[in-house]
Amino acid sequence: MAKIDPLEMTCALVRRPSVTPKDEGALDVLSERLASLGFRCERLTFQDPGTEAVDNLFARWGTAAPVFCFAGHTDVVPAGDVDEWLTPPFEPVEKNGILYGRGVADMKGAIAAFTAAAERSIAKKPDGSIVMLITGDEEGPAFNGTRKVLDWMRARGEEISHCLVGEPSSSEKLGDMIKVGRRGSLNCWLTVFGAQGHVAYPARAKNPIPALLKKLLTLSETPLDDGYEAFQPSSLQITDIHVGNPAANVIPSKAAARFNVRFNPNWTGESLERFLRAKLDEAAAATGVRYELSAICSGDAFLTTDETFLDLITGVITEKTGLHPERSTSGGTSDARFIKDKAPVCEFGLVGATIHKINEHSDIRDINALADIYEAILDRYFATTNRRR
């Protein structure tokens, strides 16, 4: 089989319309190439009750420590209105040195780059092992993806030493930013209950809407903290208010809202929920209106502190690009929030300016350069880690 070309493999992956949780053959493309390199590939399908099944891939080359893991996802977000795309979203097109297609940047380009880098590294017979942990559930609820693969790994005794996630961390130029941590995310649903009645007789009813608004105002105006090392202050954002009342002359019996809190390591999901309930209890006592709150934490905040690992990553990036990458914790969540319980983890990949957008794209030079950077990271990792052992 011919040597892996990062651009060609990116195109092959983009042609698979793997919108979460559908795989559509994307993992077959990857597994075939990895198997040809000597990786032991295991397809893992998980399905919680009431959810759709998700295909995942665990692939390992080598048996010795240390174990360098590359993590990522082949699933992508929907294309949206295809008529707004300059090119068909699942037919990769090169124009003026740019590759267009859904998933090019987030993150099929990085998967292709790492696969090419692994091939080059394996040819040098590194003293250690390479693992690829690829899910089809990162863009979705993340119930049947990386978390389940990590559980499977624990049960099988599969260890990893360090992990690099190929999320599109770069901001404006390839190499200007890596992610060394992530904020936690708490999704909350708040319902306030009143009593239905005619708007002409408000004394005979109890309107839940003013009480809901007061509770939301209390929460949104209460500072959560002043920030944390490498993190901005935690932030609560109201994302939806819903009453569902079709009548203009009826006071509704309940009103609901949804909000999200992105929080730093000053909090855990549990401690933050307790704080929010205490504030809501105070507001409920003042308004005399009952409420219910449900909250789901999709992941706690974390910060990677393995300076040796981070210095290795940033050192290679600087040598290859001339840039000194910012160590950031900005942005949303990623599957690194699960992997950090298994091994030190950071994120580095392509420029993320067009991810989740119409006409998602990447510079072709960046895809090829990323493969070179990943190769150098692997080479240095095995050389320096084994010297320290």
Legacy VTK file of the C-alpha trace (Angstrom):
# vtk DataFile Version 3.0
C-alpha trace
ASCII
DATASET POLYDATA
POINTS 389 float
0.000 0.000 0.000
1.306 3.471 -0.908
2.538 5.798 1.790
-0.176 7.822 3.478
-0.713 11.254 1.999
-2.399 13.499 4.615
-4.385 15.388 1.990
-5.645 12.278 0.216
-6.648 10.658 3.494
-8.431 13.809 4.655
-10.441 13.745 1.438
-11.263 10.063 1.878
-12.598 10.745 5.375
-14.577 13.840 4.351
-16.361 11.812 1.680
-17.954 9.817 4.482
-20.935 11.911 5.713
-20.456 10.840 9.327
-22.897 13.211 11.019
-23.220 12.220 14.690
-23.801 9.357 15.458
-23.597 7.881 11.950
-20.250 6.437 10.897
-20.957 5.916 7.182
-17.675 4.034 6.741
-15.322 6.682 8.135
-13.821 4.296 10.682
-13.419 1.665 7.956
-11.217 4.092 6.021
-9.103 4.716 9.100
-8.973 1.101 10.289
-7.806 -0.149 6.893
-4.844 2.216 6.866
-3.915 1.606 10.486
-4.107 -2.170 10.066
-1.742 -1.909 7.106
0.762 -0.235 9.459
0.543 -3.070 11.972
-1.986 -1.560 14.357
-4.268 -3.940 16.244
-7.682 -2.406 15.526
-10.766 -3.031 17.646
-14.155 -1.638 16.662
-16.219 -0.879 19.749
-19.946 -0.221 19.521
-21.753 1.108 22.590
-25.381 1.995 23.179
-27.004 3.235 26.363
-30.750 2.580 26.739
-32.729 5.198 24.867
-29.740 6.332 22.780
-28.414 5.546 19.328
-25.507 3.143 18.931
-22.086 4.702 18.361
-19.095 3.124 16.619
-15.648 3.784 18.072
-12.132 2.633 17.291
-9.264 1.619 19.556
-6.056 0.914 17.651
-2.639 0.076 19.101
0.799 -0.391 17.594
3.460 -1.902 19.844
3.397 -3.443 23.294
6.035 -1.505 25.237
5.798 1.616 27.360
5.633 4.551 27.069
2.302 4.703 25.262
1.545 7.844 23.256
-2.164 8.227 22.537
-3.749 10.332 19.831
-7.461 10.961 20.411
-10.055 12.387 18.091
-13.425 11.957 16.415
-14.657 11.147 12.947
-18.188 12.413 13.574
-19.113 15.857 12.314
-21.916 18.357 12.802
-24.659 18.624 10.132
-23.820 20.558 6.993
-26.769 22.938 7.340
-28.226 24.418 4.181
-26.165 22.745 1.443
-27.252 25.426 -1.025
-25.182 27.943 0.942
-21.995 25.952 0.447
-19.626 26.920 -2.354
-18.995 23.213 -2.859
-20.872 20.050 -1.804
-20.086 19.650 1.930
-19.183 15.961 1.709
-17.266 16.156 -1.550
-13.838 17.635 -0.702
-12.777 20.298 -3.180
-9.396 22.029 -3.525
-9.471 25.683 -4.532
-6.460 27.982 -4.495
-4.617 25.896 -1.959
-7.652 25.511 0.328
-9.513 22.273 1.015
-13.261 22.653 1.550
-15.551 20.107 3.184
-17.424 19.327 6.374
-14.969 17.924 8.900
-11.779 19.105 7.194
-10.790 21.189 10.215
-12.871 19.475 12.903
-11.167 17.083 12.813
-10.609 14.700 9.936
-7.583 16.646 8.752
-5.866 16.087 12.098
-6.703 12.366 12.073
-5.201 12.033 8.600
-2.122 14.017 9.653
-1.554 11.859 12.700
-2.004 8.649 10.728
0.662 9.798 8.272
2.900 10.809 11.185
2.431 7.421 12.842
3.439 5.666 9.628
6.668 7.681 9.457
7.394 7.170 13.146
6.817 3.406 12.992
9.318 3.166 10.128
11.949 4.410 12.616
11.050 1.597 15.064
10.269 3.701 18.147
10.778 2.183 21.588
7.201 2.408 22.813
3.618 2.156 21.631
1.182 4.333 19.702
-2.546 4.282 20.400
-5.368 5.907 18.490
-8.661 6.447 20.323
-11.269 7.608 17.839
-14.950 8.135 18.610
-18.081 8.830 16.598
-19.842 10.663 19.435
-17.801 13.780 20.250
-20.147 16.225 18.545
-23.173 14.580 20.156
-24.159 13.752 23.726
-20.873 11.875 24.301
-22.610 9.051 26.151
-21.399 6.176 23.984
-18.030 7.438 22.842
-14.745 8.209 24.548
-16.067 7.625 28.064
-17.129 4.111 27.167
-13.861 3.405 25.354
-11.923 4.507 28.438
-14.030 2.162 30.581
-13.276 -0.644 28.133
-9.567 0.185 28.326
-9.593 0.042 32.118
-11.294 -3.339 32.054
-8.707 -4.617 29.566
-5.712 -3.111 31.380
-4.905 -0.842 28.423
-2.799 2.051 29.746
-1.658 5.254 28.077
1.154 7.508 29.241
0.204 10.812 27.577
-2.452 11.949 25.138
-2.669 14.527 22.378
-6.172 15.403 21.152
-6.307 16.681 17.586
-9.011 19.294 18.119
-8.589 22.447 15.977
-6.872 24.444 18.723
-5.044 26.943 16.517
-6.685 30.353 16.436
-5.369 32.390 13.489
-2.278 30.471 12.372
-1.256 26.857 12.727
0.675 26.594 15.967
-0.404 29.814 17.679
-2.384 28.036 20.420
-2.675 24.737 22.253
-5.306 23.848 24.808
-3.911 22.815 28.193
-7.254 22.586 29.968
-10.951 23.167 29.559
-13.717 24.762 31.518
-16.420 22.548 32.928
-19.958 22.738 31.584
-23.181 22.509 33.591
-26.481 22.452 31.683
-29.483 23.468 33.785
-33.254 23.439 33.337
-35.268 25.645 35.693
-39.052 25.411 35.980
-41.145 27.772 38.126
-44.708 26.802 39.054
-47.629 29.148 39.601
-51.396 28.878 39.245
-53.310 29.346 36.003
-55.999 32.008 35.808
-57.662 34.764 33.796
-55.516 37.837 33.204
-58.467 40.013 34.295
-58.397 38.395 37.746
-54.703 38.180 38.690
-55.498 37.835 42.387
-57.060 34.459 41.633
-53.924 33.207 39.913
-50.203 33.139 40.566
-48.066 34.223 37.633
-44.825 32.209 37.454
-43.172 34.427 34.837
-42.086 37.339 37.100
-40.773 34.816 39.619
-38.811 33.032 36.900
-37.339 36.299 35.671
-36.324 37.299 39.194
-34.618 33.963 39.726
-32.775 34.227 36.421
-31.759 37.794 37.207
-30.437 36.722 40.588
-28.375 33.951 39.039
-27.039 35.941 36.097
-26.035 38.944 38.229
-24.274 36.909 40.916
-20.495 36.697 40.253
-19.401 33.099 40.523
-15.685 33.734 41.041
-12.777 35.949 39.985
-11.147 33.402 37.728
-8.536 30.715 38.270
-4.975 30.120 37.110
-5.080 30.151 33.277
-8.891 30.395 33.393
-11.312 33.273 32.988
-14.114 33.781 35.533
-16.929 31.259 35.423
-19.883 32.404 33.336
-23.630 31.699 33.504
-25.555 32.303 30.291
-29.326 32.038 29.847
-30.012 30.187 26.603
-33.796 29.798 26.488
-36.993 30.975 28.160
-40.125 28.974 27.433
-43.727 29.437 28.527
-45.682 27.791 25.725
-48.820 29.806 26.388
-50.944 30.239 23.219
-53.608 32.416 24.861
-53.278 36.156 25.392
-55.822 36.239 28.223
-54.488 33.388 30.362
-51.881 33.499 33.114
-49.845 30.302 32.628
-49.316 27.706 35.316
-45.588 27.351 34.775
-42.618 28.910 33.038
-39.249 27.382 32.250
-35.761 28.420 31.263
-32.512 26.777 30.269
-29.061 28.074 31.121
-25.473 26.909 30.928
-22.545 27.564 33.227
-18.981 27.299 31.936
-16.902 27.040 35.084
-13.257 26.953 36.076
-11.579 24.669 38.656
-12.924 26.770 41.538
-15.957 24.530 41.146
-16.995 20.994 40.466
-20.310 20.207 38.865
-21.648 19.103 42.255
-20.462 22.142 44.213
-21.780 24.499 41.554
-25.194 22.845 41.557
-25.364 23.169 45.350
-24.509 26.868 45.076
-27.195 27.462 42.439
-29.840 25.666 44.484
-28.985 27.766 47.528
-29.445 30.951 45.508
-32.712 29.695 44.060
-33.964 28.729 47.512
-33.377 32.318 48.651
-35.287 33.670 45.652
-38.102 31.156 46.154
-38.495 32.226 49.779
-38.842 35.833 48.632
-41.394 35.119 45.896
-43.291 32.227 47.479
-43.257 30.287 44.225
-42.124 26.672 43.903
-39.373 25.727 41.486
-37.589 22.657 40.153
-34.009 22.532 38.920
-32.357 19.734 36.996
-28.685 19.892 36.109
-26.318 17.747 34.064
-22.564 18.239 34.194
-20.943 17.185 30.927
-17.474 17.441 32.433
-15.543 19.160 35.204
-12.876 21.756 34.554
-9.280 20.604 34.389
-5.786 21.970 33.871
-2.851 19.866 32.678
0.228 20.536 34.804
2.735 18.084 33.279
5.230 20.757 32.230
7.632 18.271 30.647
4.938 17.044 28.287
3.665 20.540 27.514
7.196 21.847 26.930
7.821 19.011 24.472
4.668 19.836 22.492
5.261 23.586 22.447
8.958 23.161 21.688
8.269 21.144 18.554
5.576 23.572 17.419
7.943 26.515 17.825
10.713 24.768 15.885
8.369 23.881 13.032
6.335 27.099 12.805
8.403 29.817 14.479
5.440 30.576 16.725
5.289 30.378 20.499
1.888 28.785 21.134
-0.348 30.292 23.762
-1.388 27.811 26.433
-5.129 28.341 26.526
-8.181 26.983 28.326
-10.689 28.875 26.171
-13.483 27.492 24.054
-16.011 24.774 24.599
-15.564 21.248 25.818
-13.821 18.311 24.199
-13.236 14.657 24.975
-10.058 15.719 26.768
-12.365 16.222 29.754
-12.667 12.439 30.000
-9.111 11.528 29.041
-7.552 13.758 31.727
-8.574 11.136 34.314
-6.487 8.560 32.429
-3.332 10.496 31.493
-1.951 14.036 31.042
-3.585 15.514 27.957
-3.397 18.573 25.733
-4.974 19.571 22.430
-3.330 20.718 19.232
-4.665 20.787 15.707
-5.618 22.904 12.720
-7.007 26.444 12.668
-10.555 26.371 13.997
-11.921 29.578 12.473
-14.404 27.807 10.174
-15.457 24.807 12.261
-19.213 24.184 12.453
-19.676 26.824 9.737
-20.813 26.808 6.147
-17.794 26.258 3.845
-15.582 24.734 6.539
-12.019 24.602 5.224
-8.305 24.377 5.946
-5.156 25.488 4.190
-3.649 22.439 2.493
-0.194 23.543 3.623
-1.420 23.393 7.212
-2.628 19.799 6.852
0.769 18.726 5.529
2.614 20.803 8.123
0.519 19.286 10.894
1.645 15.799 9.842
5.253 16.976 10.059
4.665 18.432 13.523
2.938 15.279 14.784
5.819 13.187 13.427
8.373 15.332 15.244
6.326 15.138 18.461
6.302 11.345 18.273
10.028 11.181 17.565
10.945 13.493 20.414
8.478 11.912 22.807
9.889 8.409 22.461
13.478 9.642 22.476
13.207 11.862 25.548
10.773 9.745 27.543
12.937 6.667 27.192
16.039 8.624 28.213
14.298 9.603 31.439
13.199 6.054 32.216
LINES 1 390
389 0 1 2 3 4 5 6 7 8 9 10 11 12 13 14 15 16 17 18 19 20 21 22 23 24 25 26 27 28 29 30 31 32 33 34 35 36 37 38 39 40 41 42 43 44 45 46 47 48 49 50 51 52 53 54 55 56 57 58 59 60 61 62 63 64 65 66 67 68 69 70 71 72 73 74 75 76 77 78 79 80 81 82 83 84 85 86 87 88 89 90 91 92 93 94 95 96 97 98 99 100 101 102 103 104 105 106 107 108 109 110 111 112 113 114 115 116 117 118 119 120 121 122 123 124 125 126 127 128 129 130 131 132 133 134 135 136 137 138 139 140 141 142 143 144 145 146 147 148 149 150 151 152 153 154 155 156 157 158 159 160 161 162 163 164 165 166 167 168 169 170 171 172 173 174 175 176 177 178 179 180 181 182 183 184 185 186 187 188 189 190 191 192 193 194 195 196 197 198 199 200 201 202 203 204 205 206 207 208 209 210 211 212 213 214 215 216 217 218 219 220 221 222 223 224 225 226 227 228 229 230 231 232 233 234 235 236 237 238 239 240 241 242 243 244 245 246 247 248 249 250 251 252 253 254 255 256 257 258 259 260 261 262 263 264 265 266 267 268 269 270 271 272 273 274 275 276 277 278 279 280 281 282 283 284 285 286 287 288 289 290 291 292 293 294 295 296 297 298 299 300 301 302 303 304 305 306 307 308 309 310 311 312 313 314 315 316 317 318 319 320 321 322 323 324 325 326 327 328 329 330 331 332 333 334 335 336 337 338 339 340 341 342 343 344 345 346 347 348 349 350 351 352 353 354 355 356 357 358 359 360 361 362 363 364 365 366 367 368 369 370 371 372 373 374 375 376 377 378 379 380 381 382 383 384 385 386 387 388
